[in-house]
Amino acid sequence: MSGGDGADGDTMGARLKRFQARYESAFTRILLLGIFATGLTAQFVKPVGDALEGKASLGGALLSLVGYVLYDTVKDLAASLRLPTRAQVKSPELGRFVSEAFHARTVEIAFLGYTGETLYNELYHRLEGILEDPGPTRRVVIRVLVPDFGLPMRVPSKVGAGGEPIDDPDFRKRLETKCREYDQTLSGLAERLTALGRVTAQCEYRLYPGIPRDKICIFNRELVLHGLYDVTARTVMRSSDPEFYDPKGYRTDLNVWSLEGSEDAKAVVATWNRHLDGLWNLAETPSWRR
């Protein structure tokens, strides 16, 4: 399930959007003028009028002319009412981005972070929903990169008496178990979707070495959310337990870049796509998948 396809950021969807932006206006004007000319001709050329059963041809022609005149005004109004892309969002808002991503025929979601719990909950409900109603979606690819909790780590870790991080294999094992359960649940839903035949779905977790520092979500290779975990955040499971360094993903603010933004934003999106594709291809398959 390599992420190499479309790694240059120039996907079929992006090319179609550029084509639409370039030719939509001209095509609409030609269509409206064509309707106007046909309707007007039908009033004076009897064979054309008979062919169109032209009772309403003049009205249709006039309406199309009005539409032609008002087209730019309506288009500018729609553009002015469109909400601008926000520069930063909160992690609990991920659900909105997941829902929007599933409006596409091909859904591709890539994640790099801690355990992916915030994203997991949203993906679970979306995948479960398309078991009943797939809507426009016909292909789903989900790639999740989490730390290799089988290796000694400074974060997450136990907080020492002087605040120093102390590796805790039991705590790492608990986090690994959580990721394994997420992977198995999402993979199971993907297999059920594929078995039904209407949607082809894949979901896979892989491991990267190091601490959970960056939180990155990429939706359909067009929208990137990136933030930094607070690596010094602490948690206590029970009052009798020690403290642990345990980043809180739901508290992470995420910067937003989109292909619909500036040229700089488009460059950032392309860079993050290449980066996650490379990390994915180099990442290790977890032990529970071997």
ChimeraX commands (.cxc) that place a marker at each C-alpha (Angstrom):
marker #1 position 0.00,0.00,0.00 radius 0.5
marker #1 position 2.74,2.37,-0.96 radius 0.5
marker #1 position 2.04,6.07,-1.05 radius 0.5
marker #1 position 4.15,6.66,-4.13 radius 0.5
marker #1 position 1.26,7.18,-6.55 radius 0.5
marker #1 position 0.91,10.87,-7.34 radius 0.5
marker #1 position 3.87,11.73,-5.17 radius 0.5
marker #1 position 4.61,14.78,-7.27 radius 0.5
marker #1 position 1.40,16.34,-5.91 radius 0.5
marker #1 position -0.14,16.52,-9.41 radius 0.5
marker #1 position -3.02,14.08,-8.99 radius 0.5
marker #1 position -5.82,13.47,-11.47 radius 0.5
marker #1 position -8.17,15.36,-9.15 radius 0.5
marker #1 position -5.87,18.38,-9.10 radius 0.5
marker #1 position -5.58,18.35,-12.91 radius 0.5
marker #1 position -9.37,18.16,-13.26 radius 0.5
marker #1 position -9.79,21.10,-10.89 radius 0.5
marker #1 position -7.33,23.18,-12.93 radius 0.5
marker #1 position -9.16,22.22,-16.13 radius 0.5
marker #1 position -12.50,23.19,-14.57 radius 0.5
marker #1 position -11.18,26.51,-13.31 radius 0.5
marker #1 position -9.77,27.32,-16.74 radius 0.5
marker #1 position -12.71,26.35,-18.98 radius 0.5
marker #1 position -15.85,26.39,-16.81 radius 0.5
marker #1 position -16.60,30.06,-17.36 radius 0.5
marker #1 position -16.25,29.92,-21.16 radius 0.5
marker #1 position -18.24,26.69,-21.43 radius 0.5
marker #1 position -21.11,28.11,-19.35 radius 0.5
marker #1 position -21.30,31.26,-21.47 radius 0.5
marker #1 position -21.31,29.25,-24.70 radius 0.5
marker #1 position -24.06,27.00,-23.35 radius 0.5
marker #1 position -26.25,29.93,-22.31 radius 0.5
marker #1 position -25.78,31.69,-25.64 radius 0.5
marker #1 position -26.58,28.44,-27.45 radius 0.5
marker #1 position -29.85,28.07,-25.55 radius 0.5
marker #1 position -30.71,31.70,-26.28 radius 0.5
marker #1 position -29.97,31.37,-30.00 radius 0.5
marker #1 position -31.88,28.11,-30.31 radius 0.5
marker #1 position -34.94,29.46,-28.50 radius 0.5
marker #1 position -34.93,32.68,-30.53 radius 0.5
marker #1 position -34.57,30.78,-33.79 radius 0.5
marker #1 position -37.51,28.58,-32.85 radius 0.5
marker #1 position -39.78,31.63,-32.83 radius 0.5
marker #1 position -39.05,32.51,-36.46 radius 0.5
marker #1 position -38.11,29.23,-38.12 radius 0.5
marker #1 position -41.18,27.00,-38.07 radius 0.5
marker #1 position -39.42,23.61,-38.48 radius 0.5
marker #1 position -37.18,24.42,-35.51 radius 0.5
marker #1 position -40.14,25.60,-33.49 radius 0.5
marker #1 position -42.10,22.48,-34.33 radius 0.5
marker #1 position -39.14,20.28,-33.42 radius 0.5
marker #1 position -38.85,21.97,-30.06 radius 0.5
marker #1 position -42.62,22.14,-29.57 radius 0.5
marker #1 position -41.81,25.79,-29.05 radius 0.5
marker #1 position -44.49,27.00,-26.71 radius 0.5
marker #1 position -41.93,28.13,-24.20 radius 0.5
marker #1 position -38.94,28.61,-26.46 radius 0.5
marker #1 position -39.03,32.41,-26.35 radius 0.5
marker #1 position -39.29,32.42,-22.58 radius 0.5
marker #1 position -36.44,29.95,-22.35 radius 0.5
marker #1 position -34.35,32.05,-24.69 radius 0.5
marker #1 position -34.94,35.19,-22.66 radius 0.5
marker #1 position -34.16,33.38,-19.43 radius 0.5
marker #1 position -30.91,32.07,-20.86 radius 0.5
marker #1 position -29.98,35.61,-21.94 radius 0.5
marker #1 position -30.65,36.87,-18.42 radius 0.5
marker #1 position -28.56,33.99,-17.07 radius 0.5
marker #1 position -25.72,34.95,-19.42 radius 0.5
marker #1 position -25.81,38.57,-18.28 radius 0.5
marker #1 position -25.96,37.65,-14.60 radius 0.5
marker #1 position -23.42,34.79,-14.73 radius 0.5
marker #1 position -20.38,36.81,-13.64 radius 0.5
marker #1 position -22.35,38.59,-10.92 radius 0.5
marker #1 position -23.60,35.30,-9.45 radius 0.5
marker #1 position -20.15,33.74,-9.71 radius 0.5
marker #1 position -18.51,36.70,-7.92 radius 0.5
marker #1 position -21.20,36.60,-5.23 radius 0.5
marker #1 position -20.64,32.89,-4.64 radius 0.5
marker #1 position -16.90,33.47,-4.36 radius 0.5
marker #1 position -17.42,36.30,-1.87 radius 0.5
marker #1 position -19.69,34.11,0.30 radius 0.5
marker #1 position -17.28,31.17,0.34 radius 0.5
marker #1 position -15.60,30.88,3.72 radius 0.5
marker #1 position -11.84,31.35,3.54 radius 0.5
marker #1 position -9.59,28.50,4.58 radius 0.5
marker #1 position -8.64,28.97,8.21 radius 0.5
marker #1 position -4.95,29.19,8.95 radius 0.5
marker #1 position -5.22,27.11,12.14 radius 0.5
marker #1 position -7.70,24.66,13.64 radius 0.5
marker #1 position -8.03,22.60,16.82 radius 0.5
marker #1 position -7.49,18.83,16.77 radius 0.5
marker #1 position -11.11,18.11,17.84 radius 0.5
marker #1 position -12.17,19.72,14.52 radius 0.5
marker #1 position -10.65,16.85,12.53 radius 0.5
marker #1 position -14.09,15.33,12.05 radius 0.5
marker #1 position -15.07,18.08,9.63 radius 0.5
marker #1 position -12.05,17.43,7.45 radius 0.5
marker #1 position -12.64,13.67,7.48 radius 0.5
marker #1 position -16.26,14.17,6.42 radius 0.5
marker #1 position -15.25,16.50,3.58 radius 0.5
marker #1 position -12.59,14.05,2.40 radius 0.5
marker #1 position -15.23,11.31,2.06 radius 0.5
marker #1 position -17.16,13.40,-0.47 radius 0.5
marker #1 position -14.55,12.37,-3.04 radius 0.5
marker #1 position -14.68,9.29,-5.24 radius 0.5
marker #1 position -11.16,8.33,-4.12 radius 0.5
marker #1 position -10.41,9.02,-0.47 radius 0.5
marker #1 position -6.78,9.04,0.65 radius 0.5
marker #1 position -5.92,9.95,4.23 radius 0.5
marker #1 position -2.39,9.87,5.61 radius 0.5
marker #1 position -1.48,10.46,9.26 radius 0.5
marker #1 position 1.71,10.72,11.26 radius 0.5
marker #1 position 1.60,11.24,14.98 radius 0.5
marker #1 position 1.27,9.58,18.38 radius 0.5
marker #1 position -1.49,6.94,18.55 radius 0.5
marker #1 position -3.92,8.57,16.11 radius 0.5
marker #1 position -6.78,8.33,18.62 radius 0.5
marker #1 position -8.39,11.63,17.57 radius 0.5
marker #1 position -8.42,10.57,13.92 radius 0.5
marker #1 position -9.35,6.95,14.65 radius 0.5
marker #1 position -12.72,7.84,16.16 radius 0.5
marker #1 position -13.68,9.92,13.11 radius 0.5
marker #1 position -12.51,7.28,10.62 radius 0.5
marker #1 position -14.37,4.54,12.45 radius 0.5
marker #1 position -17.70,6.34,12.18 radius 0.5
marker #1 position -17.14,7.29,8.51 radius 0.5
marker #1 position -16.18,3.76,7.46 radius 0.5
marker #1 position -19.08,2.29,9.41 radius 0.5
marker #1 position -21.42,4.77,7.74 radius 0.5
marker #1 position -20.42,3.89,4.17 radius 0.5
marker #1 position -21.14,0.23,4.85 radius 0.5
marker #1 position -24.78,1.31,4.49 radius 0.5
marker #1 position -24.41,4.24,2.14 radius 0.5
marker #1 position -21.10,4.67,0.29 radius 0.5
marker #1 position -22.27,7.86,-1.44 radius 0.5
marker #1 position -19.78,8.92,-4.12 radius 0.5
marker #1 position -16.87,7.04,-2.51 radius 0.5
marker #1 position -15.47,4.09,-4.43 radius 0.5
marker #1 position -11.93,3.76,-3.06 radius 0.5
marker #1 position -10.47,4.43,0.39 radius 0.5
marker #1 position -6.78,4.33,1.35 radius 0.5
marker #1 position -5.80,5.09,4.95 radius 0.5
marker #1 position -2.15,5.15,6.04 radius 0.5
marker #1 position -1.23,5.70,9.69 radius 0.5
marker #1 position 2.33,6.16,10.95 radius 0.5
marker #1 position 2.86,5.82,14.72 radius 0.5
marker #1 position 6.07,5.54,16.80 radius 0.5
marker #1 position 7.70,2.17,17.26 radius 0.5
marker #1 position 6.69,1.54,20.87 radius 0.5
marker #1 position 8.81,-1.60,20.90 radius 0.5
marker #1 position 11.92,0.59,21.22 radius 0.5
marker #1 position 13.15,2.42,24.36 radius 0.5
marker #1 position 11.77,5.98,24.36 radius 0.5
marker #1 position 12.26,9.26,26.17 radius 0.5
marker #1 position 8.72,10.34,25.24 radius 0.5
marker #1 position 6.42,8.71,26.18 radius 0.5
marker #1 position 8.16,7.75,29.41 radius 0.5
marker #1 position 7.95,7.85,33.19 radius 0.5
marker #1 position 8.78,11.15,34.90 radius 0.5
marker #1 position 11.79,10.70,37.20 radius 0.5
marker #1 position 12.25,12.31,40.61 radius 0.5
marker #1 position 14.15,15.20,39.03 radius 0.5
marker #1 position 11.88,15.45,36.00 radius 0.5
marker #1 position 14.14,13.30,33.84 radius 0.5
marker #1 position 12.45,10.86,31.40 radius 0.5
marker #1 position 12.75,7.18,32.35 radius 0.5
marker #1 position 11.84,4.58,29.75 radius 0.5
marker #1 position 8.86,2.45,30.83 radius 0.5
marker #1 position 8.32,-0.73,28.77 radius 0.5
marker #1 position 4.91,-1.39,30.37 radius 0.5
marker #1 position 3.61,2.05,29.42 radius 0.5
marker #1 position 4.94,1.64,25.88 radius 0.5
marker #1 position 3.26,-1.76,25.66 radius 0.5
marker #1 position -0.05,-0.21,26.68 radius 0.5
marker #1 position 0.22,2.34,23.86 radius 0.5
marker #1 position 1.24,-0.35,21.36 radius 0.5
marker #1 position -1.84,-2.39,22.32 radius 0.5
marker #1 position -4.04,0.63,21.72 radius 0.5
marker #1 position -2.56,1.16,18.23 radius 0.5
marker #1 position -2.92,-2.55,17.41 radius 0.5
marker #1 position -6.61,-2.43,18.34 radius 0.5
marker #1 position -7.15,0.69,16.21 radius 0.5
marker #1 position -5.41,-0.94,13.26 radius 0.5
marker #1 position -7.35,-4.18,13.56 radius 0.5
marker #1 position -10.69,-2.40,13.90 radius 0.5
marker #1 position -10.17,-0.10,10.90 radius 0.5
marker #1 position -8.68,-2.92,8.82 radius 0.5
marker #1 position -11.67,-5.10,9.64 radius 0.5
marker #1 position -14.06,-2.39,8.46 radius 0.5
marker #1 position -12.00,-1.95,5.28 radius 0.5
marker #1 position -12.18,-5.69,4.57 radius 0.5
marker #1 position -15.96,-5.71,5.06 radius 0.5
marker #1 position -16.35,-2.77,2.69 radius 0.5
marker #1 position -14.22,-4.44,0.04 radius 0.5
marker #1 position -16.13,-7.71,0.41 radius 0.5
marker #1 position -19.41,-5.92,-0.34 radius 0.5
marker #1 position -18.00,-4.95,-3.72 radius 0.5
marker #1 position -19.11,-1.33,-3.87 radius 0.5
marker #1 position -16.01,0.21,-2.27 radius 0.5
marker #1 position -12.37,-0.88,-2.29 radius 0.5
marker #1 position -10.83,-0.01,1.06 radius 0.5
marker #1 position -7.38,-0.39,2.63 radius 0.5
marker #1 position -6.17,0.62,6.06 radius 0.5
marker #1 position -2.69,0.01,7.45 radius 0.5
marker #1 position -0.52,1.11,10.37 radius 0.5
marker #1 position 3.26,1.32,10.13 radius 0.5
marker #1 position 5.99,2.35,12.56 radius 0.5
marker #1 position 8.53,5.16,12.53 radius 0.5
marker #1 position 11.48,5.46,14.96 radius 0.5
marker #1 position 11.65,8.40,17.34 radius 0.5
marker #1 position 9.41,10.38,19.66 radius 0.5
marker #1 position 5.94,11.70,18.73 radius 0.5
marker #1 position 6.80,15.30,17.89 radius 0.5
marker #1 position 4.78,16.16,14.74 radius 0.5
marker #1 position 1.09,15.62,14.15 radius 0.5
marker #1 position 0.35,15.55,10.41 radius 0.5
marker #1 position -2.89,14.78,8.57 radius 0.5
marker #1 position -3.12,14.83,4.77 radius 0.5
marker #1 position -6.54,14.58,3.14 radius 0.5
marker #1 position -6.79,13.45,-0.50 radius 0.5
marker #1 position -3.30,14.84,-1.12 radius 0.5
marker #1 position -4.89,18.31,-1.30 radius 0.5
marker #1 position -5.13,19.50,2.31 radius 0.5
marker #1 position -2.44,19.33,5.00 radius 0.5
marker #1 position -2.85,19.86,8.74 radius 0.5
marker #1 position 0.34,20.05,10.78 radius 0.5
marker #1 position 1.01,20.77,14.43 radius 0.5
marker #1 position 3.52,20.03,17.17 radius 0.5
marker #1 position 2.76,17.97,20.26 radius 0.5
marker #1 position 3.63,19.31,23.67 radius 0.5
marker #1 position 6.26,16.66,24.39 radius 0.5
marker #1 position 6.50,17.71,28.06 radius 0.5
marker #1 position 2.77,17.20,28.76 radius 0.5
marker #1 position 2.23,14.90,31.74 radius 0.5
marker #1 position -0.49,12.50,32.77 radius 0.5
marker #1 position -1.34,10.30,35.77 radius 0.5
marker #1 position -3.43,7.18,35.16 radius 0.5
marker #1 position -4.42,6.73,38.84 radius 0.5
marker #1 position -3.53,8.73,41.93 radius 0.5
marker #1 position -1.22,5.95,43.11 radius 0.5
marker #1 position 0.60,5.78,39.73 radius 0.5
marker #1 position 3.68,7.76,38.74 radius 0.5
marker #1 position 3.52,10.62,36.27 radius 0.5
marker #1 position 4.25,9.97,32.60 radius 0.5
marker #1 position 5.36,12.18,29.76 radius 0.5
marker #1 position 2.38,11.65,27.48 radius 0.5
marker #1 position 1.62,14.13,24.63 radius 0.5
marker #1 position -2.02,15.15,24.32 radius 0.5
marker #1 position -3.07,15.03,20.68 radius 0.5
marker #1 position -6.49,16.55,21.23 radius 0.5
marker #1 position -4.85,19.71,22.57 radius 0.5
marker #1 position -2.64,20.17,19.52 radius 0.5
marker #1 position -3.31,23.18,17.28 radius 0.5
marker #1 position -2.93,22.42,13.57 radius 0.5
marker #1 position -1.79,24.76,10.81 radius 0.5
marker #1 position -3.71,24.36,7.54 radius 0.5
marker #1 position -2.38,24.38,3.98 radius 0.5
marker #1 position -4.48,23.71,0.90 radius 0.5
marker #1 position -4.06,23.45,-2.87 radius 0.5
marker #1 position -6.76,26.11,-3.03 radius 0.5
marker #1 position -4.44,28.54,-1.25 radius 0.5
marker #1 position -1.47,30.57,-2.41 radius 0.5
marker #1 position 1.47,29.28,-4.41 radius 0.5
marker #1 position 3.43,28.99,-1.16 radius 0.5
marker #1 position 0.65,26.87,0.34 radius 0.5
marker #1 position 0.64,24.60,-2.71 radius 0.5
marker #1 position 4.41,24.14,-2.34 radius 0.5
marker #1 position 3.97,23.20,1.33 radius 0.5
marker #1 position 1.30,20.62,0.42 radius 0.5
marker #1 position 3.57,19.06,-2.21 radius 0.5
marker #1 position 6.49,18.94,0.26 radius 0.5
marker #1 position 4.46,17.22,2.98 radius 0.5
marker #1 position 3.08,14.70,0.49 radius 0.5
marker #1 position 6.60,13.78,-0.62 radius 0.5
marker #1 position 7.81,13.63,2.97 radius 0.5
marker #1 position 5.07,11.27,4.19 radius 0.5
marker #1 position 5.38,9.12,1.06 radius 0.5
marker #1 position 9.08,8.70,1.81 radius 0.5
marker #1 position 8.52,7.95,5.49 radius 0.5
marker #1 position 5.81,5.44,4.62 radius 0.5
marker #1 position 8.03,3.56,2.18 radius 0.5
marker #1 position 10.82,3.38,4.79 radius 0.5
marker #1 position 8.55,2.57,7.74 radius 0.5
marker #1 position 8.49,-0.83,9.41 radius 0.5
marker #1 position 5.51,-3.16,9.47 radius 0.5
marker #1 position 4.37,-3.68,13.11 radius 0.5
marker #1 position 4.80,-7.06,14.74 radius 0.5
marker #1 position 1.03,-7.66,14.92 radius 0.5
marker #1 position 0.87,-7.58,11.10 radius 0.5
marker #1 position 3.76,-9.98,10.44 radius 0.5
marker link #1:1,2 radius 0.2
marker link #1:2,3 radius 0.2
marker link #1:3,4 radius 0.2
marker link #1:4,5 radius 0.2
marker link #1:5,6 radius 0.2
marker link #1:6,7 radius 0.2
marker link #1:7,8 radius 0.2
marker link #1:8,9 radius 0.2
marker link #1:9,10 radius 0.2
marker link #1:10,11 radius 0.2
marker link #1:11,12 radius 0.2
marker link #1:12,13 radius 0.2
marker link #1:13,14 radius 0.2
marker link #1:14,15 radius 0.2
marker link #1:15,16 radius 0.2
marker link #1:16,17 radius 0.2
marker link #1:17,18 radius 0.2
marker link #1:18,19 radius 0.2
marker link #1:19,20 radius 0.2
marker link #1:20,21 radius 0.2
marker link #1:21,22 radius 0.2
marker link #1:22,23 radius 0.2
marker link #1:23,24 radius 0.2
marker link #1:24,25 radius 0.2
marker link #1:25,26 radius 0.2
marker link #1:26,27 radius 0.2
marker link #1:27,28 radius 0.2
marker link #1:28,29 radius 0.2
marker link #1:29,30 radius 0.2
marker link #1:30,31 radius 0.2
marker link #1:31,32 radius 0.2
marker link #1:32,33 radius 0.2
marker link #1:33,34 radius 0.2
marker link #1:34,35 radius 0.2
marker link #1:35,36 radius 0.2
marker link #1:36,37 radius 0.2
marker link #1:37,38 radius 0.2
marker link #1:38,39 radius 0.2
marker link #1:39,40 radius 0.2
marker link #1:40,41 radius 0.2
marker link #1:41,42 radius 0.2
marker link #1:42,43 radius 0.2
marker link #1:43,44 radius 0.2
marker link #1:44,45 radius 0.2
marker link #1:45,46 radius 0.2
marker link #1:46,47 radius 0.2
marker link #1:47,48 radius 0.2
marker link #1:48,49 radius 0.2
marker link #1:49,50 radius 0.2
marker link #1:50,51 radius 0.2
marker link #1:51,52 radius 0.2
marker link #1:52,53 radius 0.2
marker link #1:53,54 radius 0.2
marker link #1:54,55 radius 0.2
marker link #1:55,56 radius 0.2
marker link #1:56,57 radius 0.2
marker link #1:57,58 radius 0.2
marker link #1:58,59 radius 0.2
marker link #1:59,60 radius 0.2
marker link #1:60,61 radius 0.2
marker link #1:61,62 radius 0.2
marker link #1:62,63 radius 0.2
marker link #1:63,64 radius 0.2
marker link #1:64,65 radius 0.2
marker link #1:65,66 radius 0.2
marker link #1:66,67 radius 0.2
marker link #1:67,68 radius 0.2
marker link #1:68,69 radius 0.2
marker link #1:69,70 radius 0.2
marker link #1:70,71 radius 0.2
marker link #1:71,72 radius 0.2
marker link #1:72,73 radius 0.2
marker link #1:73,74 radius 0.2
marker link #1:74,75 radius 0.2
marker link #1:75,76 radius 0.2
marker link #1:76,77 radius 0.2
marker link #1:77,78 radius 0.2
marker link #1:78,79 radius 0.2
marker link #1:79,80 radius 0.2
marker link #1:80,81 radius 0.2
marker link #1:81,82 radius 0.2
marker link #1:82,83 radius 0.2
marker link #1:83,84 radius 0.2
marker link #1:84,85 radius 0.2
marker link #1:85,86 radius 0.2
marker link #1:86,87 radius 0.2
marker link #1:87,88 radius 0.2
marker link #1:88,89 radius 0.2
marker link #1:89,90 radius 0.2
marker link #1:90,91 radius 0.2
marker link #1:91,92 radius 0.2
marker link #1:92,93 radius 0.2
marker link #1:93,94 radius 0.2
marker link #1:94,95 radius 0.2
marker link #1:95,96 radius 0.2
marker link #1:96,97 radius 0.2
marker link #1:97,98 radius 0.2
marker link #1:98,99 radius 0.2
marker link #1:99,100 radius 0.2
marker link #1:100,101 radius 0.2
marker link #1:101,102 radius 0.2
marker link #1:102,103 radius 0.2
marker link #1:103,104 radius 0.2
marker link #1:104,105 radius 0.2
marker link #1:105,106 radius 0.2
marker link #1:106,107 radius 0.2
marker link #1:107,108 radius 0.2
marker link #1:108,109 radius 0.2
marker link #1:109,110 radius 0.2
marker link #1:110,111 radius 0.2
marker link #1:111,112 radius 0.2
marker link #1:112,113 radius 0.2
marker link #1:113,114 radius 0.2
marker link #1:114,115 radius 0.2
marker link #1:115,116 radius 0.2
marker link #1:116,117 radius 0.2
marker link #1:117,118 radius 0.2
marker link #1:118,119 radius 0.2
marker link #1:119,120 radius 0.2
marker link #1:120,121 radius 0.2
marker link #1:121,122 radius 0.2
marker link #1:122,123 radius 0.2
marker link #1:123,124 radius 0.2
marker link #1:124,125 radius 0.2
marker link #1:125,126 radius 0.2
marker link #1:126,127 radius 0.2
marker link #1:127,128 radius 0.2
marker link #1:128,129 radius 0.2
marker link #1:129,130 radius 0.2
marker link #1:130,131 radius 0.2
marker link #1:131,132 radius 0.2
marker link #1:132,133 radius 0.2
marker link #1:133,134 radius 0.2
marker link #1:134,135 radius 0.2
marker link #1:135,136 radius 0.2
marker link #1:136,137 radius 0.2
marker link #1:137,138 radius 0.2
marker link #1:138,139 radius 0.2
marker link #1:139,140 radius 0.2
marker link #1:140,141 radius 0.2
marker link #1:141,142 radius 0.2
marker link #1:142,143 radius 0.2
marker link #1:143,144 radius 0.2
marker link #1:144,145 radius 0.2
marker link #1:145,146 radius 0.2
marker link #1:146,147 radius 0.2
marker link #1:147,148 radius 0.2
marker link #1:148,149 radius 0.2
marker link #1:149,150 radius 0.2
marker link #1:150,151 radius 0.2
marker link #1:151,152 radius 0.2
marker link #1:152,153 radius 0.2
marker link #1:153,154 radius 0.2
marker link #1:154,155 radius 0.2
marker link #1:155,156 radius 0.2
marker link #1:156,157 radius 0.2
marker link #1:157,158 radius 0.2
marker link #1:158,159 radius 0.2
marker link #1:159,160 radius 0.2
marker link #1:160,161 radius 0.2
marker link #1:161,162 radius 0.2
marker link #1:162,163 radius 0.2
marker link #1:163,164 radius 0.2
marker link #1:164,165 radius 0.2
marker link #1:165,166 radius 0.2
marker link #1:166,167 radius 0.2
marker link #1:167,168 radius 0.2
marker link #1:168,169 radius 0.2
marker link #1:169,170 radius 0.2
marker link #1:170,171 radius 0.2
marker link #1:171,172 radius 0.2
marker link #1:172,173 radius 0.2
marker link #1:173,174 radius 0.2
marker link #1:174,175 radius 0.2
marker link #1:175,176 radius 0.2
marker link #1:176,177 radius 0.2
marker link #1:177,178 radius 0.2
marker link #1:178,179 radius 0.2
marker link #1:179,180 radius 0.2
marker link #1:180,181 radius 0.2
marker link #1:181,182 radius 0.2
marker link #1:182,183 radius 0.2
marker link #1:183,184 radius 0.2
marker link #1:184,185 radius 0.2
marker link #1:185,186 radius 0.2
marker link #1:186,187 radius 0.2
marker link #1:187,188 radius 0.2
marker link #1:188,189 radius 0.2
marker link #1:189,190 radius 0.2
marker link #1:190,191 radius 0.2
marker link #1:191,192 radius 0.2
marker link #1:192,193 radius 0.2
marker link #1:193,194 radius 0.2
marker link #1:194,195 radius 0.2
marker link #1:195,196 radius 0.2
marker link #1:196,197 radius 0.2
marker link #1:197,198 radius 0.2
marker link #1:198,199 radius 0.2
marker link #1:199,200 radius 0.2
marker link #1:200,201 radius 0.2
marker link #1:201,202 radius 0.2
marker link #1:202,203 radius 0.2
marker link #1:203,204 radius 0.2
marker link #1:204,205 radius 0.2
marker link #1:205,206 radius 0.2
marker link #1:206,207 radius 0.2
marker link #1:207,208 radius 0.2
marker link #1:208,209 radius 0.2
marker link #1:209,210 radius 0.2
marker link #1:210,211 radius 0.2
marker link #1:211,212 radius 0.2
marker link #1:212,213 radius 0.2
marker link #1:213,214 radius 0.2
marker link #1:214,215 radius 0.2
marker link #1:215,216 radius 0.2
marker link #1:216,217 radius 0.2
marker link #1:217,218 radius 0.2
marker link #1:218,219 radius 0.2
marker link #1:219,220 radius 0.2
marker link #1:220,221 radius 0.2
marker link #1:221,222 radius 0.2
marker link #1:222,223 radius 0.2
marker link #1:223,224 radius 0.2
marker link #1:224,225 radius 0.2
marker link #1:225,226 radius 0.2
marker link #1:226,227 radius 0.2
marker link #1:227,228 radius 0.2
marker link #1:228,229 radius 0.2
marker link #1:229,230 radius 0.2
marker link #1:230,231 radius 0.2
marker link #1:231,232 radius 0.2
marker link #1:232,233 radius 0.2
marker link #1:233,234 radius 0.2
marker link #1:234,235 radius 0.2
marker link #1:235,236 radius 0.2
marker link #1:236,237 radius 0.2
marker link #1:237,238 radius 0.2
marker link #1:238,239 radius 0.2
marker link #1:239,240 radius 0.2
marker link #1:240,241 radius 0.2
marker link #1:241,242 radius 0.2
marker link #1:242,243 radius 0.2
marker link #1:243,244 radius 0.2
marker link #1:244,245 radius 0.2
marker link #1:245,246 radius 0.2
marker link #1:246,247 radius 0.2
marker link #1:247,248 radius 0.2
marker link #1:248,249 radius 0.2
marker link #1:249,250 radius 0.2
marker link #1:250,251 radius 0.2
marker link #1:251,252 radius 0.2
marker link #1:252,253 radius 0.2
marker link #1:253,254 radius 0.2
marker link #1:254,255 radius 0.2
marker link #1:255,256 radius 0.2
marker link #1:256,257 radius 0.2
marker link #1:257,258 radius 0.2
marker link #1:258,259 radius 0.2
marker link #1:259,260 radius 0.2
marker link #1:260,261 radius 0.2
marker link #1:261,262 radius 0.2
marker link #1:262,263 radius 0.2
marker link #1:263,264 radius 0.2
marker link #1:264,265 radius 0.2
marker link #1:265,266 radius 0.2
marker link #1:266,267 radius 0.2
marker link #1:267,268 radius 0.2
marker link #1:268,269 radius 0.2
marker link #1:269,270 radius 0.2
marker link #1:270,271 radius 0.2
marker link #1:271,272 radius 0.2
marker link #1:272,273 radius 0.2
marker link #1:273,274 radius 0.2
marker link #1:274,275 radius 0.2
marker link #1:275,276 radius 0.2
marker link #1:276,277 radius 0.2
marker link #1:277,278 radius 0.2
marker link #1:278,279 radius 0.2
marker link #1:279,280 radius 0.2
marker link #1:280,281 radius 0.2
marker link #1:281,282 radius 0.2
marker link #1:282,283 radius 0.2
marker link #1:283,284 radius 0.2
marker link #1:284,285 radius 0.2
marker link #1:285,286 radius 0.2
marker link #1:286,287 radius 0.2
marker link #1:287,288 radius 0.2
marker link #1:288,289 radius 0.2
marker link #1:289,290 radius 0.2
view
